Amino acid sequence: MLRLSRKKTQFPATISNLSHCSNNSHLHIYLHSRNINFSTSVSSHMFLGNQPNNIHSSHSNSNLRRKRQNESERGYHDDDNGRNTRGSPPYKRQRNEGRDFRRGADRSTRDPSYSREDRNFQSNDNDRGRSRGTSGGNYHDRDSSIGTYDSHRNTRPYGGRGGRYDRNDRGHGDRDGGERRGGRHHGSDGYSGRHARGGGRGRGRGRKNDKSSKRDTYPSHPYKDKVTRLIEMEKQAEQDQFIERTEKYSNDRLAREGLVLFGLDTPRTAGTFCGKTIYDFRISRETFHQFRSGDMIILSEKHPTRDKRVFDGVVLESGNRSIRVVMDFVPKNVQVWRMDKGANTIVYERQADAVKALVHRNPDTAALEDEKFDFKKGDSPLPSGTGLRDLIVESHPSTQHNGSPKPDFVKLAAEKPDIEFDHTKLAMTQSLTPSQKEAILACVQRKLTIIQGPPGTGKTTTICHLVKSLRGMLPKNYPILVSAYTNLAVDQMLQGLLDEGVKALRIGNPIRVNPKYFKATVDSHVEAHSMNREIKNMSDNIQSLRKSLKFKSGRDIGFTHRDISLIRKEMFGKKKQMMDSILEEADVVCCTCVGAASDVLDTKDFGIVILDECSQITEPSALIPIVHGARMVVLVGDSAQLPPVILSHQAAKDGLNMSLLQRMEDLGIPVHMLREQFRMHPTICEFPSQTFYKGLLSSHQSTLQRAMPRGVDWVNPKVPVMFLQTGAQEESSDQSKKNSGQAKIVAHLLEKFIRHQQELEVGVITPYLAQISEIFRHAQMRSLPQVSSKEDDRIEVKSVDGFQGREKDLIILSTVRSNNEQRVGFLDDWRRLNVAITRAKCGLIVIGDERTLRSDTVWNKYLAYLEKNGLVQDAEVVLDGH
């Protein structure tokens, strides 16, 4: 058997005779669908392989041909092995395969003529790709979002089938990873994508994040191998943590730590958000939980890993009495639900891609490489890389220099960026401090700049003025990307940029963006764009055509798929045109590190990348925005505050807990420190400045006007700092710690402050999750409904790590640890103390056991400072109301 193609239409045919003459061979061919014979000649060296077994004589009589035609019309035909069998004839099967495929059918069972071995067809549907894999029937469907199909069943929990791809034969076989109903499909090799290296172009429309097997064909590299291994270790640790707590933790512990909500009634709908339904889950009584806006959740009837049906969603809003979740669907026939805080693993995939792009891609040659592999703009499996590749990769401990001298990394960082600045237009407002001006000036002269921002020194203000200055020095549409690890930090920068009159565009899931900034989001710009209505009409037209397929047969099915393909192609072109225009109009793009890998930014390179919260971000996370073509990078953070939180102890030990900012500092790259703080009362700032910042951190004169919180008698009426001594013993709570005596003191203080100063914003900080739950319990006993774990609430209770980057008028710190062995646990990290006591603007109260805390060097130094200034008080005095 063979198949003849005219353009994209194929016709089954049979070699009826083969004769050789000189250097040419004559092929006599019988064309099944047209009932005709014809001959052609080809060069002998072009004819490969043996003659097939089912050769028919050129003088086959017409009766045999009529018999074939009649049998085909009645459903009988010769299969590919010469057997006469019933089913769709080959040429009809070609037209109908798209219909069966879209319905998720397994053609190996629906079509008896379909052999499971060595059957690779090319569809006659419009815009189909090549399929030359060594086994399985692989179809690449541009018209549908289902992806590659394998004749062997390869189902996934959400969506259609996965395709098969022979990784041992890179030149033979395309593959396609598609998406349907939110589900991702992977080939039988466990990967998904659209292209195979050297094997032609696959035409399916897969997820842009899973574009190609080419991402796995780059050669080994020490940096890539080492960092990718660390990423996998951390990913596995997060998955193990979720499984461990769902399988091993008791329900009481899960509820106590706020990781699960039990006994939720059937939710009511509360409108829609970005095309999905909002479900409002009411909580029967005020309950402590850790569900925050943007968190992934898993909804189940009894158990998230044992139930047959579970549902994923994203938290839109959360409170102590209700949680609003955006989901596709929640069944109404279930009366009671369980909600678990889920794990988001997509960040690890994006980190791994960023590492590969850093090592193997270069923004100067990315376009040529894409052209080599026939990638259109936006179809490349990896971002463009960065001009700082040598600085980041070659300086890593994993990189071996094999006796050759190491590059001068300090000199590399100091090189002028490959960007044309008009320095005559550099302008800075008089409101900036001298250190802020110095930092901004350094940024426009260096390829890599590090700005250290101690607490309250105006990192966000500096970033916003830097962007405004850059905007005036650059061509109108030169792309700038501003990024941070958390949505809160991104929204703070967004607000500052908007206040400065900068046209900022917010990229990211609207659910995770503060609602008051929705007008700045890309979704808002899309809704208001003039092309949006036309694109929606095209989408509606496609849906109508798909629905009409059930009423069509024969050639009409193929024609309909062709129409769908053409409309989709036009629609995607218009979508790209619309997104390009929206991005071009923005002065700066703002997103989280993970959000920098969004499909919206696939075709966009950013010559300048400014990264906030760098000390809290792992190096792979920091790379996600940097590899989008960065030629100039500004790292903003504070290495004297907490490092990234790492779940895997081994990954942390092997270096994942060291941020890119810290590693660059250790190389000797100059740090530009902001030296004037605007947050804390000077007496709160004094100890951190002397101990953690070498005395370089000064207080702006405006901080002297901070009024002391009313409600308690401060030890020194002029100093809003106080240590309350208590000998209350700690208790173990599962794998955490709590101190009921300290929680009682906290609740007492809150009650007094609320009574005397309603507008006061209070932050309660503690190192242990069990203590957070204990404080909530005591607050409920005193009927303090204002206490919450939400960031916008007036009285907020959180861990030290959760409060980094935040501030409140009054901070109450419960240290928890009090034991005969004088163990302080992870309070021994001096950076945790620095973060805890620098969140306060007007007042600071520390509660703890002096005897236990003095066993740590830094805590001993802090307690000595407090005693010297007469700021220590016995907690019983406060409880007695004196």
N, C-alpha and C positions, 0 to 999 in steps of 0.2 A: 504494500500500500504506500501511496505517497499523497501529498496534498499540494495542489497548485494554488497560488495566491495571485489575485489581481487587486492591487492596492491593499485593502485590509479585509478582503473577502476571500475565503478559501473554498476549494472544490476538491472533494475526494476523487482519487483517480488510481488506476492500476497500470503497471508496466505490462503491456501485452506482448512485446517482443523487444529484443535487444540484438543489434548487429554491429559489428566493428568493420570499419573501413579506414585504412591508413591511420591517420592520427585522430580521426573522429569516430564517435559512436552515435548510432542512430537509435533513438528511443521511440517506440510505437506505444502510444498511451491511449487508454480507454477512460473517458471522462464519464463517471457514473451519473451525475446530476443532469448532464446534457445528452446522454445516450449517443455519444459520438466518439470516433477514433481520430487521432491525428498523430503526426510524427514530428520529431525535432532532432537536431543534431547538437552535440556538445563535444568539447575536447575530451579525449580519453582520460587525461589526468584529472578532469573534474568529476569523473564518475567514481564515487567511493563506495566500497562495500559490495557484497554479493547480491545476486539476483534474489528477489523474494521467492518464497515457496509457491505463492499463489499466482504464477504467471499464466495469463490467458492468451491463447493463440489469437493472432491478428485476424484470423478468418472465423472467429466465434460467430455462430449463426445468430440471426436476429431474434429467433424464438427464445434463445437463452437470455438475450438482453431484455426482451419483453417480460419474461418470467421474473427477472430481477426487478423490473420496474413495478410490476403488479404486486410482488411480495413487499417491496418497500412501501407501497401505498397502503397495504394491509397491516403494516407493522413488522414485516419480516425483512431481514437484511443479512448480508454477510458481515460477520464481525471482523476485527483486525487480524484474526488468526485463521480466517477462511471458513469459520463455522457459520451455518445458517441458523439464525436465532431471531426471537421476536423482541421488539422494542423500537425506539426511535432510530431511524436510519442515521448514518453519520452526519449527513448534511443538515438534517432536521435537529439532530442533537446539538450541532454547532449553534443553530439559531436559538434553541430553547435553553441552552445551558445557563445563560444569564438569569433566566426566570427561576430555574431550580436552585441556582446558587444563591440568589437573594433570599430565598425562603429558608435558607439554612439546611437544605436537603443534602443528604449524602448520596452523590450520584452512583457510588459503587453499589448501593442497595436499590435505588430507584430505577436505574437503567441497567438491565441485565447484560447489555452489550458492552458495558464498560469494564475493561480488565484492570485489575489493581496494579499490574506490573507494566512498566515502560509505556504508559499512555500519556503523552504530553500533547495537548492540542493548543492551537492558537485560535482564539475566538474570532468570529467575524463581526462581533460587536464593535462599535466605533471606539477608537483610541485604546485598544487592548495592547498589552506589552508582550514581549517574548517570554516563552517558558521552555527552557531546555534542561531542566533538572534531570537527574539520573533516575528518579523514581517518583511516583505520585503524579496526579493530574493537577498541575498548578495553573490557576487562572488569575490574571491581574486585571482587576475591574476598576476602571477609572470612574465608572458611573455610580458605583455603590461604595459605601464606607465600610464594607465588611472585610475586605482585605483578601489575602491569598488563601486558597482553599486546597486542602490535601485530600486525596481520595480516601486516606485512612482517617477515621474520626479523631479530631483533636480539639475537643470543645473546651471552653473556658466558662467560669461562673457567670460572667457578664458579656453578652455579645455573641458573635458568630464563631467561625472556625479559624484555626491558625494555618498558615501555609508551611510547606516543607521546602527546605533549602539544603543543598548538598554543599557543606562548607569545605569539603575536600576537593572540590572542583570549582574554583572561584570563577572560571570563565564560562561556566555553564549553569545558568539558573538565576533568575531574578526572584526576589521575594517581596512580599508586601505586608506591612503591619497595619491593620486598619483599626477602626474604632466604631462601635455601634452601641447605642444606649449606654454610653459611659463606660463600656467595657473595652479592654485592650486585648488584642490578639497577638499571639506569639507563634512563630514557626516552631516546627518540631525540634529545632535545635535550641529552643529557648530564647530566641531573640526575635525582634521585629524590626521592620524597616522597609525601605522602598527600593534600594539598589543593591546590586552585588558587584564587587569590584571586577571590572573587566568583562562582565557578562551582559552588557546591554542595559537599557533603561527600563525599569519597571514602571508601569503606568498607574498603579493604584494610588489612591490618596490616603496614605497612612498618617498617623500622628506625626507632627513635625518634630516632636521630641525623640521619635524612634525612626529616624529617616533611613538609616543605612547600616548594612553590615560593615561598611568601610570604617566605621568608628572602631572596629575590632581588628582591623588589618594593619594598623600601624606597628612598626617594630618595637621591641622592648626598649625601655629606657629606665635607668635606675630611679630617677625621680618619680616617674609615672608609676613604676611598679611598687615603690615604697608607699607613696601617698594613697594610691588606689587600694592597697592592702589595708591601710588604716581606715579608709572610708568604709570598706566592707566590714571591718571589725566593729565599727561604731553602728553601722546599720543593723548588723546581727544582734548587737547588744540591745538596741531599742526594740527590735522584734521579740527578743527573749524576755525583756522586761515586761512587755505587754502580755505575753503568754504566761509568764510566771505569776503576775498579779491576778490575771483572770482565772488561772487554774489553781493557784496555791493560797492566795489571800482569802481570808474569811470575808463574808459580806459585811460584817461589822467594821473590819479594818478598811475595806474599800470605801465604805460610806464615811468613816471617820476621817480618812485622808482626802475626801472630796473627789475621788476618782470615778465614782459610780453613783448614779441616782436610781433608786429602786422605787417600785410602786407608782410609776407615772401613769396617770389616766390617759385615755385616748385624747390626743391633742385636737384643738380646734384650729381651723385654718384662719390665717390673719393676713390675707392678701398674697401677692406675689413679689418676687425680687429677682430681677434679671431673668425672667422666664420660668422660674421655679417657684414652688409653693412654699410659703412661710407657715410653719406649724408651731403653735404656741402650747408648750407643755407647762401645765400648772403644777407647782410643788405644794403638797398638802400643808406643810408647815415650814417655817423659816429654817433653811438647811445650809450648812457650809458646803461649798463645792468649789472645784477649781476649773470649771468650764468658763472659757473666755471667748469673746468675739473672735471668730476666725479659726477656732479649734475644730479639729475633725472629731466627729462622734460616731459611735456604732450603736444602732438601736436594735434590740432583740427582745423576744418575749421572756426568755429565761437566762440564756447564756450566749455571749457573742461568738464563741468558738464551737459550740455544740449544736446550736439551733440550725435547722436547715435554711431558715430565712433570716437574714440580717439586712439592715438598711443603713447606708452611709449618709451623712449630712454634715453641714457646717454651721457652727453657732453664729447667729446673727446678733442677738442680744442676750445678756444673761443678768439675772438678779437672784436674790435669795428666795423669791417666791415663784419665779417663772423663768423659763428659757425658751427663746425663739430660735428655731432651727430651720435652715433652708434645705429642702430635700425634694427629690423627684416624686416620691409617693410614700404614703403611710397607710397601711390597710386599716379599715374602720371596724373590722370584725374582731380586733384584739382589744381587750379591756384594760390590761395592765402591761406597761412597758418597762424595760430596763435600758438605761443610757450609760454607755461607757465612753470614757475619754480615749480616743483612738491614737494611733501612731501614723505619722506622715513620713513615708519613706521616699517620696519623689525627690526630696532635697538631695539625697545621696546619689541618685542617678545624674542630677544636674552637676553635682560636684565632680563626679567622675568624668563627665564630658568636658568640664572646664579644665581639668588636669591634662586631658589628652590634647585639648586645643592649645594650652600653654606650651606643651612640649613640642608638638608637631606642626603647629600652624603659625603663620606670620602674616600680619595684615598687609604687608607689601606684596606678598606672593599668593595670598589666598585666592584672589580672582583667577589667576592662572591655573592654580591647582584645581579649582572648581571646573574650569573649562576643560581641563585634561580629562576629568571624570564625567564630563557632560552634565554637570549640575547647573541648573539655572539659578539665578539670584534668589536666595532664600531657601534653596533646596539642599544646600550643603548640610551634612550631618553634624558638623561642628562649627562653633563660632570662628571668627577670623584670627584669633590669637591676640598677642600684644607685643608692642615694641620693647617691653621690659622683660622679655623672655630670658635673656642671658643673666640679668641681675637676679631674677627670682630662682631660676632653675640651677644655674651654676653655683650659686651660693649655698644651696641646700646640702646638708651633711651627707646625703645619699649619693651625690654626684662625685664620681671619681675623676681626678684630673690626670692620672697616670704619669706622674712625674713632671708634667708641664706646669708652669707657674699659674697660680690662680689669678683671675682678673682682679683689677683694683675696683672693688664694688663701690667704694665711696666715690670714686671718680665716675663710675658708670651712672650712679644716681644723680650726680651733679651735672651731667651733660644737659645741654639745652634740648628741650623737646623739639621734635620735627613738626613744629606748628608755627605758622607765621602770625606773630602778635604785632599789633600796632601799639608799641609801648607809649607813644605820645598820648594815647587815649586812656591810660591808666588813671583812674580817679577813685579816691577813697574818702569817705565822709569823715568829718571831724569827730563824730561820736565814737569812733573806734579808738581803742586803747593803743598805746605804742606797740605792745607785743602783738596785738591783732594785725596791725599794719605791717609789721615785720614779717609775719607769717604769710600774709597775702602777697607781699612783694617777692618772697622766696618762691612761692608756688609758680609764678609765671616765668621763672628763670631756671627751673630744674625739671628733670624728667620724673624724679620721685621726691616728694616732700612729705615729711612727717610733722604733724602738728599735735602736740600734747595739750589736751584740755583738761586740767584738774576740775574738780566739782565747782559749778557755778561760774566758770570763767568765760562763758559765751561761745561755746563751740558752734552752736547753731547759728548765732549771729555772724560769726566769722565766715562760716560756709556760705551763708546767703550773700554777704557782701563780696566774697570771692567770686561767686557766680555772676553777680551783677557787674563786677569789674571785668571779668573775662568776656562777658557778653558785649561790652563796649570795645574790647580790643580785637575781637574776632569778626570774620565775615558773618553776615546775618544768619545763615542757616547752619553754621558749624555746630555739630552735635555735642552736647554736654550731658553726662549722666551723673546723677546724685543718688547714692544708695546707702542703705543701712541694713542691719540684720532684722530689726523689729519694725512692725508697722507703725508703732508709736513714734519712734525716732524719725521715720520717713515723713509722717504727718506733721511733726514739729518743724522739720525743714521746709515742707511744702507751705505751711502757714507763714513762715518767715519770708520765703521767696515771694509769695503773693503780696505780703505787706510791703515788700520792696518794689512792687510793680513789675516783677518778672513773670513772664508767661510760662508757668510751670504746668506740666502734664503729668498726672499721676497714673502709673501703670500698676495693675494688680487686681485681684479679685475684689469686686465692690463690697463683698461681705466683710472683708478684712480692713476696709478703709473707713475711717471716721465719716459718718453720714454728712457732717457739715462741710466736707471737702468733696462731695460727690460731683459738683459742677466742674471740678478740675480733673476728674477721671476721664480716661479714654472712652469709657462707656457713655458718659454724658456727651462727649464730643461726637460720638458715633450717632447717638439719637438725634442730635441737632444738625447733622451733616445733610447737605442737599441730596447726596446720592443714596442715603439710607433707605428712602421709600422705594426707589427703583430696585435696590438689592432685595428688600423684603418681598416685593412683587415677584421677583425671579425665584426666590425661595418658595413662595406659595405655589408658583407654577410647577416647580419640581415636585412638590408634595402631591399636587393634583395628578400629575403624570404618573407618579408611582402608584397612587391609588387606582388609577385606570388600568394598570397592568393585569389585574385579576380578571378583567373583562375582555382581554385581548388574547389572540392566538396567532400562531404562524409568524409570518413576516412582520406583522404589526408589533409584536413584542420587541423585535430587534430595532424597528424604526423608532419606537418609543424610547428605548434605551439610548439610541443615538441622539434623540432630541434632548433627553435629560443630560447627556454628556456635554452637548454643545451649550446648553443653558448654564450648567455648572461651570464650564470653562469660562464663559463670559462673566458669570457672577463672581468667581474668584478673582478674575482680573479687575473687576470694579471694586471689590473689597480691598485688594492690594492698593489700587489707586487712591481709594478713600483714606486708608490708613497712612499711606505715604504723605498725603496732603496734611493730615492731622499732625503727624510727627514733624513735618517741615515747619509748620506754623509755631511750634513750641520753642521757647528759648532754652528750656532745660527739661529733661525727663527725670522723674523721681520714681523709685521703686525699691523694694527690698532686694537683698542679694539673690534670693531664690527667684524673685519676680523678674530679674534681669534675663532669665532664660525663657521668658514668655514668648509665645508664638508671635505676638505683636511686634517684638523687636528682632525677629529672625533676620530680616534684611537690613538691619540698621547697625552701623558701626559708630562708636563714640570715641573720638580722639582724646577727650578729657573725661576721666572718671574720678569722682570725689567720693570717698568711702568713709562714713561715720561709724562710730561704735567699733572701731577696728580691734580694740583690745579684747572685745567679747566674742570675736568671730574666729572660727577655725580658718586656717589658710585655704583649704579647698572652697569654703563658702565665699571667702574674699575674692577668689579667682573668678567666680561666675560673672560678675560685672566687668572685671578687668579684662577678660579675654574677648570682650566685644570691641576689639580694635584699639584699645587704649594706647596712646603715645605719651600721655602725661597722666600721672596718678598722684592723688593727694590722699594720704592715710591720716585720718583724724581719730584720736582715741586717747586713752590714758592707761599706760601699763602699770600704774600704781593702783588700779582698780581690778576687779575680778576678771580672771581669764575665762575662756570658753568653758562651758559645762560639758564634760565628756562622760559618757556612761560606761564605756569600755575601759577598764583599768589598764589593760595591756596597751590599748591605743594611746591612752594618755601617757603611759610610761615611754612609749616609742616616739612621742613628740607631737601628737595631734593636739595637745592642750596648749601648745605654743602658737600664738597668733602670728600672722604675717608682720604686723607692726612690731611686735617684740623681737622677732627674728631680724628684721631690718635694723632695729636699734642696736642689737648685739653685734652687728657688722660694723658699727661705728658711724652709721649715717647720721648726720646732725638732726637734732630734735628741736623744733621751734615751739617753745612752751608759752602758753598764755598765762600771764602772771598776775592778773587782777580778777578777783572773784566778786560776784554781785549777789550771791545767794545768802550766805550765812552771816549771822551776827558775828562780829570780830572775835568774841570770846569762844564761839563754837569752832571757828576756823583756826585758832591759834595752835592747838596741838597738832592737827593734821599738817599744817604748813611746816612746822618745825621738824616733825618726825618723818613725814612721807615725801615732802617736796623741798627739803634742804633749806627751808626758811624763805624760799623764793615766792611763795604765794601770799599776796597782800590782799587786803579787803578794800573795796571801793567805799568812799565816804558815805554813800547812801545806805550801807548796811548798818550804820550806827543808829539809824532811825527805826530799826526793827523793834516793835513793841513786844514786851514779854507777855506770853500767854497768861491769862487770868484763870484762877480756879484752885491753885495750890499755893502754899507758902514756899517760895524758893529759899534755899539755904542762904544764898547771897542775893539780896533784892536787886542788885545791879548786874548779876550774871545769870543768864537763862540756861544754865547747865547744872545738872544734879545727878549724883549717883545714889541710888537707894539700896542699902545693904539689907540682904535677907539670907537667912540660913536654910530656907525651905529646900528640901532635898528633891533632886530630879527623880523621875521614874522612867523605866523603859516601857515603850509602847510599840509592840511588834519590833520593827527594825529602826524605830525613831525614838526620840526623847521628848518628855514633857515635864513641866513643873507646875503643879496645880497652885502652889503658893504664889508663884510669880504671876500666874494668870489672874488670880484673885486681885492682886495689887493693880494690874493693868486695868481690869474692869472698874475698880474703884476710882482710879485716876480719870478714866474716860467719863464716868458719870459726873465727876466734879467739873471737868472742863466743859462738858455739854451744858451743864446747868448754868455756868457763868458766862460762856462765850459761844453762842449758837453757831456763829459763822466760822469758827475755827476749823481748819483742815488738819486732821491728825493722821499720821501714819504709824501703825504698830508693826515693828519689825522683829522677827525672831529667826534663828537659824534652822529650826526644825518644823516639819509639817505637822507633827503630832501636837506641838505647842500652839500652832495656828488653830487647830480644832478645839483645843482646850480653852483658848481665849474666847472663841465664839461661844462655847458652852457657858462660860461665866458671864459673858455679855448678855446672853439670853436670859440667864437667871436674874439679871438686873433690868430686864426689859429695855435693852438698848437697841432698838431697831435700826438705828443709823449705822451700825457696824456692818461692814461688808468687805468682800474681797475684790470688788469692782474698782477699777482705776478712777472712775468719775465720782465715786461716793466720797462724802466728806470725811468719814472715818474708815480707813482702809487697813486691812491686816494682810501682811505678805511676808514671804521669806526675804532674807537679805539680798539674795541673787535676783529675786523678782522686783526689787526696788531700785536696782541700778539704773541710773539715768532719770530717776524721778526725784521729786521734792515735795515737802509738805511744810506747813507752818510749824507744827510740833511733831517731833519724833519720839516715840517711846520704844526703847530697845529692851526686850526680854532675852537675857543671855542663856537661860535654862540650866546650864551646867552647874551642879553643886553635888559633890561626892567626896567621900573620905580619901579616895585615891588621888584627888586633885587632877583629874583628867578633864581637858577642855574640848576634846574632839576637834572638829574642823574649825573651831574658833581660833586655832593656832595660826591660821592664815591671816597675816597682818592686813592684806588687801580687803578681807571681809570686814574688819574693824573700820578701815578707812571708808568704805562704802556706807556702812551703817550709820556712822556719826556725822557724815557730811550731807545727809538728805535734809537736814533741818534748816529752816530759815530763821525762825524766831526762838525756838526752845528745844532742848534736848534732855531727856530723862533716861538714864541707864539703870536697869534693875538686875542685880546679880549677887553672887556670893564672892566676896572679896578674897577669901582664903583660897578658893578653887582657882579663880581667875589669875591670881598672882603667880601661879606656876608657869604661866606663859610669859616670855620676855617682853613682848610688846604690850600685853595687857598690864603687866606689872608696871611698865613705864607710864601707861595712861593713868592707872590708879594713883601712882605717885604724884602725877601732875594734878589730879583732882584733889587729893589730900592737901597738897601744898597750897592750893587756892581755896581751901575750906569749902569744898563742894560735895562732901560726902554726908549722907543723912541716913539714919536708921529707918527702914520701911515702916516699922510699927508706929512711928510718929505720924506718918501720913494716914495709916489705917485708923488711928485713934482720932483723927480729925483735927489734929493740932497743926 
